[in-house]
Amino acid sequence: MTPAEALENLLVTRWSCRAYQDRQVPRPVVERLLALAQRTASWCNTQPWQVIVTSGAATERFRKAMTEWARENPPKFDFAPPAEYRGVYRDRRRASGWQLYEAVGIERGDREASAREAFENFRFFGAPHVAVVTTDVVHDLYGAVDSGLYVGTFLLAAQSLGLGAIPQAALAGHATLIRQHFDIPDDRKILLGISFGYPDEDHPTNSYRTARAPLEEVVTWAGE
C-alpha cells in the first residue's frame, strides 16, 4: 500500500463514533495516539494546543458533572458557534442529522427523542476516555485553526489504532463547567472535546457513513 493509499484508507473508513465498548484503552495505546497527533503542523511550529485526557474514574466524574450541568445551564462557548447554517451547508447538516435519526429509529418531528439523542453528547456516548482540547488565548483565530488541525490528526491517528472517536463542539458549549472541573486557567480557550475508545460496531448509531461533496462544489480552478 502506498502512502497515499494508506491515507485514503484512513480518510474513507473513519467515522464519528457514537457508541463504545465498555473497556479502557491501554495507556501505551493512548500515548501512541497522542504522539501521532503531536506531529500536527502549526503556524511557526507554535503547537498552541494543550490536551487533558480522562480515563477510568476521572471520565466517570467528568461525565456526571457534565450531564448534571448541561441539564440546568444553557450553552456558553469560548469560541462563538455559527450564527446559522444557510444553503448547501444547512442541507448537508440536515442530511447528516437525518442519517443518525434513521439509524436509531427516530421519526421526523419527534423532538423529544431527538433531544434525548443529542443529550448523549454529554454522556460522551458511553466512551471511556475524553480529550479536552484547549488553545492559547493570545493566538486567537490562528490558534484555533492550528488546534483544529490537531483534532483532524487525532481522529486519523485513532482510526489507525483501531479506535473510534468523535469531536464534540457540544462539550465546548459548556466551557464554564469544563474550566471549573479541570481548573483550566483563563489564558486558555476551550475548543472542543473528543470522546474516544474501542467502537461498538454493532450499535445502530455506528451503522451509517456521511458523504462528501464532489470537487466541483468546492474547488475553483484558476489555472489555464
LINWO-V914360 format. One line per field, one symbol per residue. ss: DSSP state (~ for helix, > for strand, _ for the rest). psi: psi as a letter, one per 30 degrees, with the letter a starting at -180 (. if undefined). A space follows every 50 residues. Layout:
BEGIN
ss = ???
psi = ???
END
This chain:
BEGIN
ss = __~~~~~~~~~~~__>___>______~~~~~~~~~~~_____~~~___>> >>>>_~~~~~~~~~~~~~~~~~___>__________~~~~~~~~~~~~~~ ~~~_______~~~~~~~~~~~~~~~~__>>>>>>>>~~~~~~~~~~~~~~ ~~~~~~~~~~___>>>>>~~~~_>~~~~~~~~_____>>>>>>>>>>_>_ ___~~~________~~~~______
psi = kleeeeeeeeeefkljkgkllikkkkeeeeeeeeeeefgkkljghfifkk kkkllbeeeeeeeeeeeeefffklkjlekklkelklbfeeeeeeeeeeee eeeggklkfieeeeeeeeffefggggkfkkjkkllkeffbeeeeeeeeee eeeeeeeeefgglllkkjfeeffheeeeeeeghklfgkkjelljklakkj ffkffgflkllkklefffkjkhc.
END
